[in-house]
């Protein structure tokens, strides 16, 4: 499944590997209810160059970015559950009402394995 902007993510992954620096790739693997992005959407988190792509923005994306930095450090993939059904009276008015499961894995430079 391909989403708009996927080509940019693929190119960024390739550039990161060629540059020899680790990064993390986040992929939405499932959704339930209303979510800003659907399964197959991807985001690359590169500590040196920033983000390419999106998994939805807001605090949910911030959780994924935090997990991505942990994955880059320890090499252990994670499944991040982003719950967008939180209290409507909370600080963010952008509650969609759904849940996304996002797989975050380390992208290794050439020759490096985790």
Secondary structure, DSSP 8 states (H G I E B T S, - for coil): ---TTHHHHHHHHHHHHHHT--EEEEEEEEEESS-SS-TT-EEEEETTTEEEE-S--HHHHHHHHHHHHHHHHH---EEEEEE----TTSS-S---S-EEEEEEEEE--TT---
